[in-house]
Amino acid sequence: MRKELIITVAAGCLIGLTSLSALAASAFEGVWKVKDTAGKPFEITLSSGGAAKATRGEGMTGTWKEEGDAALITWNTGWTTKITKQGNQYHKAAYRKGQSLDAAPANSSDAQKVK
């Protein structure tokens, strides 16, 4: 009986720890200040549920996911944005619709987390 109790408690702890790590916030969640292809500043908001939005004139929305040391954002415009951690700084790279992420980006700028 005692062995079963220990196994049950251990299993409960493991499930609890797994659940907490799934709820841990990504370092990419929040508001990012970046620049567009014309050099004009705008903000990208990455929400915990995977939603993305930008303060661009056309009201860009999309989804995002964390991939390694980067946040990959897929926009409703067909563009893709990648915010990558490089040392102690972050960098934004933007790719046109259909452009390979292995190609040189159409636009890049520093990315600064403001919230």
Helices and strands as residue ranges (DSSP letters): H 2-23, E 30-35, E 41-46, E 51-54, E 61-67, E 70-75, E 80-86, E 89-95, E 107-113
